[in-house]
């Protein structure tokens, strides 16, 4: 509408200034001299300022193109900043959910699809676009993928909001130390696991079986709520009383920690702690109850043999039971797994009520008997456990048919798969964490941290439970790199002119890494790195470094699945592809497809929405 046109809606007056032009382009079949599309243009006294235009959506066919209407909003000056672009939508007369707005940017036209229906007059944000140095413009036409000529499509107002937009967190990055050693991976990350099968509902359910003594039953309950049975006693000295032999030293030292309960694993050490409650009954009447502390430790190593050590000690024994003894213990491993006792029990496997709380322990070894080079295998493990009491009313042995609890696929062994010319085993359900060498490669490490925190998928984040997964296919790795860091074609990478290089120049650094299944080069229909968030690293006059948004591409929305950055060549080559990461894969035995988290020392705990200073 011309400037100064009065608003017909009561209580609404013009309080703004038009800062540009709005025009229509009407199509025809390029032969006729009339414009039938004009017949389909209408106006209503609603929307911004009490007036908007509307047409009807059309299919992208001959008829639709003949009736196409295109609206064009254009600012009246060049902007010296990038701008957030808004479109106004009315509370009626706007029905399509597929309105495609085209926004002119310094790099090219961009498209945003908006659902127009709503119950109020409102402004809708299209996003922030590269408008610095150009006259911005927005277009909308009546062609939609579901157009039939029935739904209204509204042409209301457009606003451009220039600003200094902060796309990248403000991080003060020190100069790198070329002699800083790579962090040494240590197997200390204890990760709590779901209870083994057979124990999930055990706290609320007994499993009762008849003994071979008529009228006697044994009822067993497995309970991870160990505190209610006097769990503090577990940490007492394992030395025996009354001259009974002391229990063996633990395989897993931290399993004796009173704060550790349930089933917990590192990459090579496992600890399963629970209370085993055994109740005997005769002719339906309870004879007595015994409660044992049971501690199961598993140690895996870089060999085809792993060990399990079982510890047990009574927490309480009813006098009515008399002497209580271990009737049966076994630990099995399948498939392709040989089991054997290692020595005999350390400590007597019988206990007197009240006074006797000594520990007893025994060790089993398991050997992968089919360790063919280039193969890996997961093993199921089961634990059988049974007790018997001396009291006549509790006499008899209970048949042990099924494992008391089972670990499915917990142990994974490989021969020359994770590590060349090496056989070893790990707990595959423990996800190890790789630490970047932040001191040597601070700019690259900060860049990885930003993308881990800001990208919607949070690749490598332990906090969001979003591990990356190793990918060993060299051909695919190279494909990923050339896809994301493509130097020709659409979305090609060009080093930012303000990026600071080193003796190896400025290189394209992609994240997630090309050697992971999360690489942006793997998903389809990703065909080039232009869809990634774009950054660059620059050294400042004071010797520190900063990361900046690369304004040669669209601003990051952080909905991207990947990032690429103009990075000093040595940092690109060493931070994510150097011996630090490969050494981690070797020590943690991370196979192809294996999960791992990424930690950035000196940056953990930083807020991506605040200033973060990395200390040298």
SEVEXVO-161452 format. One record per residue (C-alpha): x, y, z; residue in one letter. Coordinates in steps of 0.001 Angstrom, whole numbers, padded with zeros to 6 digits, always signed. Layout:
! SEVEXVO-161452
XYZa/...
END
This chain:
! SEVEXVO-161452
+000000+000000+000000x/+001187+003555-000619x/+002753+005287+002388x/+000182+007200+004426x/-002754+004978+003488x/-005066+005018+006523x/-005655+001808+008453x/-009286+000718+008369x/-009060-001489+011449x/-010256+000303+014589x/-007593+001087+017168x/-004707+000463+014737x/-002504+003262+013406x/+000709+003477+011392x/+003631+003707+013816x/+006371+002520+011463x/+008209+003755+008410x/+008399+001888+005159x/+012053+001291+004317x/+011801-000365+000968x/+009522-001604-001770x/+007117-004444-002325x/+006083-005578-005795x/+004396-008439-007603x/+005408-010382-010669x/+002584-012152-012515x/+003297-015080-014818x/+001681-016182-018052x/+002487-018800-020661x/+005053-016459-022306x/+002953-016335-025471x/-000230-014622-024352x/-000276-010913-023645x/-002577-011151-020648x/-001732-012209-017112x/-004356-014631-015763x/-002490-014847-012446x/-003730-011347-011605x/-007235-012727-011224x/-006003-014813-008259x/-004587-011906-006221x/-006762-010742-003325x/-006437-008487-000277x/-007799-008425+003264x/-007901-005900+006081x/-005796-007941+008528x/-002147-008685+009134x/+000553-006062+009696x/-000935-002553+009508x/-004378-003954+008784x/-003629-005065+005212x/-002138-008044+003385x/-002378-009740-000011x/-003020-013417-000685x/-003244-015865-003577x/-003702-019634-003782x/-001074-022369-003833x/-000370-024002-007195x/+001425-027140-008328x/+004703-026836-010187x/+003199-027758-013561x/+002175-025893-016702x/-001036-024563-015201x/+000601-023677-011904x/+003432-021806-013606x/+000920-019864-015731x/-000922-018768-012562x/+002182-018146-010437x/+002350-014962-008391x/+005668-013814-006936x/+005923-011194-004202x/+009204-009298-003775x/+010212-007316-000646x/+013358-005213-001117x/+015126-002918+001366x/+015958+000578+000163x/+019652+000548+001133x/+022742-001582+001469x/+023396-003013+004928x/+026729-002868+006718x/+025867-005847+008921x/+024314-009277+008667x/+020608-009341+009470x/+017975-011481+011087x/+015017-011686+008707x/+011396-011733+009913x/+008127-012242+008070x/+004739-011179+009391x/+001784-013547+009179x/-001940-012740+009630x/-004347-014608+011881x/-006420-015772+008885x/-006121-015976+005115x/-002837-017889+005464x/-003380-021635+005081x/-000368-023237+003436x/+002165-025069+005553x/+004740-025013+002770x/+005418-021343+002015x/+008959-021153+000604x/+010586-017791+001256x/+013739-017024-000714x/+016283-014736+000935x/+019009-012950-000988x/+022397-013186+000716x/+025913-012159-000185x/+026692-015744-001208x/+023484-016630-003099x/+019753-017107-002533x/+018664-019199+000450x/+015284-020874+001035x/+013301-021253+004247x/+009957-023071+004438x/+007335-021660+006821x/+003981-022982+007989x/+001680-019951+007732x/-001489-020956+009645x/-001925-019422+013105x/-004487-017872+015428x/-002815-014478+015838x/-001031-011733+013947x/+002642-012492+014545x/+006243-012161+013427x/+008068-015341+012419x/+011868-015568+012294x/+013448-016950+009100x/+016998-016835+010498x/+020191-014812+010295x/+021663-014289+006844x/+024746-012796+005204x/+023441-009375+004194x/+026524-007249+004894x/+027449-005301+001762x/+024250-005982-000216x/+020683-004730-000511x/+018690-007563+001081x/+015623-008958-000597x/+012958-011624+000106x/+010713-013372-002420x/+007692-015658-002074x/+005626-017304-004805x/+002481-019393-004918x/+004123-022657-006049x/+004139-025390-003360x/+004700-029138-003475x/+001067-029770-002484x/-000555-026901-004398x/-004075-027493-005727x/-005463-023948-006001x/-007401-024335-002730x/-005146-023089+000100x/-004469-019404+000725x/-000871-018153+000746x/-000327-014774+002382x/+001985-011920+001345x/+002328-009777+004470x/+005256-007683+005754x/+009009-008390+005974x/+011539-006877+008404x/+015355-006876+008378x/+017109-006657+011766x/+020818-005785+011325x/+023081-006759+014195x/+026418-008042+015441x/+025527-011671+015866x/+027684-013928+018035x/+027733-017258+016279x/+030831-018771+017906x/+031567-018944+021660x/+034222-016496+022819x/+037250-018605+023746x/+040682-017221+024633x/+043108-019821+023277x/+046838-019868+024161x/+049698-020623+021810x/+050314-024345+021509x/+053207-026169+023140x/+054820-028298+020398x/+056461-030547+022990x/+053337-031305+025047x/+052930-035099+025275x/+049684-036785+024345x/+047431-037593+027319x/+047871-041175+028486x/+044625-043129+028487x/+044020-044819+031809x/+041378-047452+032454x/+039781-045707+035428x/+036338-044732+034159x/+033883-046783+036243x/+030541-047036+034495x/+027484-048424+036283x/+025671-051071+034242x/+022165-052537+034302x/+021831-055460+036671x/+022652-058841+035102x/+019738-060989+034006x/+018279-062824+036942x/+018675-059924+039383x/+016522-057110+037969x/+013405-057963+039972x/+015141-060057+042563x/+014660-057622+045442x/+010934-058223+045242x/+010865-061856+044271x/+012156-065107+045706x/+012961-068111+043595x/+012062-071271+045517x/+013085-074846+044689x/+012624-078121+046548x/+015661-079802+048070x/+016235-083535+048012x/+015010-083639+051653x/+011256-084209+051747x/+009247-081150+052780x/+012200-078730+052594x/+012478-075851+050160x/+015214-073295+049584x/+014144-069785+048551x/+016762-067381+047145x/+016554-063639+046626x/+019282-061534+044967x/+019348-057955+046186x/+021499-054977+045137x/+020239-052837+048010x/+023179-054023+050060x/+023128-051302+052720x/+020132-052717+054519x/+022084-055901+055233x/+025019-054134+056875x/+027136-053452+053818x/+029733-051648+055957x/+030879-055043+057176x/+032055-055789+053666x/+035025-053511+054139x/+036297-055303+057251x/+039603-057060+057066x/+039503-060242+055030x/+041804-061957+057467x/+040153-064941+059051x/+039169-065752+062599x/+040027-068829+064619x/+042984-069672+062409x/+041013-070019+059161x/+043094-069225+056064x/+042800-065626+054793x/+041033-064865+051521x/+043077-064001+048453x/+043911-060476+047349x/+041363-058851+045039x/+041704-058886+041265x/+039990-055487+041079x/+041229-053220+043851x/+038433-050643+043647x/+035749-053307+044058x/+036386-053069+047813x/+035336-049400+047734x/+032133-049067+049842x/+030767-046478+047392x/+030764-049086+044614x/+027641-051212+044457x/+025752-053211+041891x/+027425-054064+038606x/+030172-051647+037556x/+032836-051935+034841x/+035835-050141+033443x/+037235-051186+030089x/+039066-054178+031582x/+037810-054545+035154x/+034402-055636+036387x/+032833-055645+039841x/+029482-057186+040718x/+028418-056769+044370x/+025142-057990+045801x/+023483-059637+048768x/+022336-063245+048348x/+019459-063970+050741x/+018688-067680+051318x/+015631-068724+053292x/+014934-072353+054179x/+011441-073588+054944x/+010119-076961+056040x/+006491-077942+055473x/+005702-074299+054747x/+007326-072898+057914x/+010510-070797+057789x/+013460-072540+059426x/+015931-069666+059149x/+017592-067149+056826x/+021200-066556+055793x/+022489-063419+054045x/+025807-063510+052212x/+027853-060656+050801x/+028931-061775+047353x/+031587-059952+045388x/+032421-061043+041864x/+035523-059530+040239x/+036528-059957+036593x/+039897-058960+035137x/+040501-058777+031383x/+043919-058367+029803x/+045737-058171+026466x/+045583-061921+026054x/+043013-064596+025203x/+042672-065533+028892x/+040655-063636+031492x/+039986-064322+035161x/+037107-064166+037618x/+037469-064200+041396x/+034493-064850+043679x/+034458-063579+047274x/+031786-064356+049847x/+031199-063722+053529x/+028059-064017+055694x/+026365-060819+056820x/+023914-062721+059015x/+023187-066370+059826x/+020220-067519+061910x/+021298-069861+064693x/+018460-072211+063766x/+020280-073107+060554x/+023405-074481+062195x/+026519-074468+060019x/+025882-072984+056569x/+028203-073999+053752x/+028694-073354+050071x/+027137-076235+048196x/+027954-075234+044630x/+029697-072458+042717x/+030499-072378+039080x/+031115-069712+036452x/+030667-070517+032791x/+031581-068778+029557x/+030133-069464+026097x/+030713-069968+023199x/+034231-071168+022289x/+035436-070681+025821x/+037268-073093+028139x/+036866-072765+031934x/+039172-073990+034663x/+039701-073523+038407x/+042870-071711+039347x/+043969-073447+042518x/+041517-074138+045356x/+039320-072058+047646x/+041134-069570+049863x/+039347-069901+053173x/+036858-072507+054379x/+033504-072536+052604x/+031474-073130+055759x/+030388-070677+058415x/+029096-070924+061977x/+026242-068626+063076x/+026886-065338+064917x/+030665-065454+065355x/+031985-066538+061962x/+032246-063841+059262x/+035425-064862+057463x/+035803-064386+053713x/+036328-067208+051247x/+037386-066793+047633x/+038118-068819+044514x/+039322-068057+040999x/+038254-069288+037592x/+040081-068719+034303x/+038451-068522+030895x/+040285-069050+027620x/+039058-068114+024153x/+039749-071377+022340x/+039087-070171+018804x/+041175-067006+018620x/+041628-066894+014852x/+043583-063889+013594x/+041345-061141+012261x/+038285-062210+014251x/+036478-061030+017362x/+033875-062652+019571x/+031528-061723+022395x/+031026-064078+025319x/+028098-064745+027643x/+028920-065516+031248x/+026785-067165+033893x/+027221-067627+037643x/+025801-070606+039551x/+025576-070313+043329x/+023963-072489+045990x/+024215-073050+049761x/+023118-075701+052239x/+022392-075677+055994x/+023176-078324+058612x/+019911-078079+060595x/+017767-081227+060033x/+014732-079168+059027x/+016839-077359+056390x/+018754-080364+055189x/+019134-081412+051617x/+020630-079969+048448x/+018751-077899+045902x/+019243-078687+042225x/+021222-075984+040363x/+019935-075987+036804x/+019967-072345+035690x/+022550-069644+036398x/+021763-067447+039379x/+022579-064477+037131x/+023819-064034+033578x/+025936-061442+031757x/+025021-061393+028072x/+027714-060358+025593x/+029654-058363+028175x/+033171-059572+027323x/+034511-059047+023814x/+037840-060513+022687x/+039638-059949+019406x/+042739-061212+017674x/+044489-058573+015562x/+041274-056613+014960x/+041509-053690+017368x/+045287-053995+017598x/+047577-055537+014969x/+049328-058754+016066x/+047635-058699+019448x/+044941-060649+021255x/+042994-059160+024124x/+039609-058662+025766x/+037544-055692+026965x/+034145-054923+028397x/+032581-053636+025185x/+029718-051966+027067x/+032165-049604+028737x/+032553-046602+026442x/+036100-045230+026818x/+036948-041542+026614x/+039644-040060+024377x/+041294-036858+025559x/+042492-034260+023059x/+046004-032883+023364x/+044736-029412+024185x/+048189-028115+025143x/+049777-029009+021807x/+046765-028344+019569x/+044672-025773+021483x/+042888-024154+018527x/+041802-027483+017023x/+040782-028829+020445x/+038701-025710+021134x/+037053-026084+017726x/+036134-029716+018486x/+034735-028664+021867x/+032588-025930+020308x/+031042-028357+017830x/+030547-031046+020461x/+028672-028549+022619x/+026804-026599+019940x/+025838-029061+017199x/+022419-030613+017716x/+023859-034162+017707x/+026631-033312+020245x/+029109-035785+018672x/+031428-037327+021257x/+029547-035945+024271x/+029402-038086+027397x/+026966-035634+028999x/+024444-036184+026214x/+025339-039873+025782x/+026349-039244+022164x/+029546-041209+021519x/+031337-041264+018207x/+032127-044623+016598x/+035422-045633+015056x/+035435-046373+011326x/+038529-048105+009917x/+037718-048245+006195x/+040504-046138+004604x/+038615-045671+001349x/+035546-044389+003207x/+037737-042121+005342x/+039193-040493+002257x/+035717-040151+000783x/+034559-038430+003959x/+037456-035959+003869x/+037019-035063+000218x/+033255-034742+000653x/+033428-032361+003599x/+036583-030528+002493x/+035713-030492-001201x/+037866-027999-003105x/+035704-027833-006219x/+032015-027685-007031x/+029078-026572-004924x/+029910-025665-001320x/+033661-025933-001968x/+036034-025137+000870x/+038171-022046+000533x/+040587-021047+003268x/+039399-017913+005029x/+041745-015024+004136x/+042100-014045+007813x/+042902-017574+009043x/+046381-017979+010509x/+048519-020749+009102x/+051802-022409+010094x/+054604-024109+008188x/+051981-026404+006669x/+049720-023530+005720x/+045968-023405+006364x/+044045-026651+005987x/+040432-027799+006129x/+039707-029483+009465x/+036453-031475+009543x/+034480-032652+012572x/+033195-035215+013401x/+036339-036944+012214x/+036489-038669+008841x/+037448-041873+010664x/+034122-042028+012538x/+030655-043171+011550x/+029381-039722+012561x/+031364-037990+009782x/+029275-035633+007685x/+030611-037443+004624x/+028697-040632+005422x/+025006-039622+005641x/+023004-039084+002487x/+022056-036767+000851x/+025128-034839+002094x/+027150-034137-001040x/+029534-031367+000055x/+030864-029571+003095x/+028896-026442+002357x/+026150-027735+004635x/+028503-027783+007656x/+029032-025055+010253x/+031993-022991+009028x/+034706-021537+011308x/+038302-020349+011154x/+041165-019913+013651x/+043113-016664+013838x/+046091-015591+015941x/+045616-012263+017701x/+048121-009427+018261x/+048527-010453+021920x/+049623-013972+020924x/+046346-015679+021806x/+044027-017333+019299x/+040302-017042+018635x/+037720-018988+016650x/+035455-017027+014321x/+032460-017666+012124x/+033567-017910+008479x/+031483-015239+006787x/+032202-016696+003360x/+029387-019147+004083x/+025988-019076+005754x/+026019-018427+009512x/+025873-021584+011635x/+022439-022514+012903x/+023934-025360+014987x/+021419-027690+013403x/+024187-028857+011061x/+025519-032412+011388x/+029139-031386+010829x/+031643-028576+010891x/+034740-027570+008993x/+037308-024951+009845x/+040300-023154+008351x/+042939-024439+010764x/+046759-024343+010947x/+048011-027410+009085x/+049882-029004+011984x/+046889-028717+014280x/+044604-030238+011657x/+046985-033101+010976x/+047846-033884+014577x/+044815-033153+016742x/+042295-035614+015327x/+044404-037911+013181x/+047727-038137+014981x/+049256-040745+017290x/+047163-039521+020221x/+043898-040843+018790x/+045406-043957+017196x/+047263-044711+020433x/+043998-044399+022346x/+042282-046828+019972x/+045138-049292+020569x/+045210-049069+024365x/+041422-049162+024766x/+041093-051828+022029x/+038414-049874+020167x/+037357-051946+017182x/+035667-050835+013981x/+032254-049530+015035x/+033367-049224+018658x/+032006-046265+020617x/+034106-043623+022363x/+033596-040228+023975x/+035750-037149+023500x/+036985-034987+026353x/+038772-031656+025908x/+041035-031036+028935x/+041162-027422+030171x/+037777-026726+028576x/+035466-029111+030382x/+033143-027064+032541x/+033228-024031+030248x/+029901-022486+029285x/+029526-022186+025487x/+027384-019088+026051x/+030062-017294+028088x/+033730-016327+027738x/+036089-019272+028284x/+039821-018847+028876x/+042125-021826+028270x/+045109-021689+030606x/+048510-022736+029157x/
END
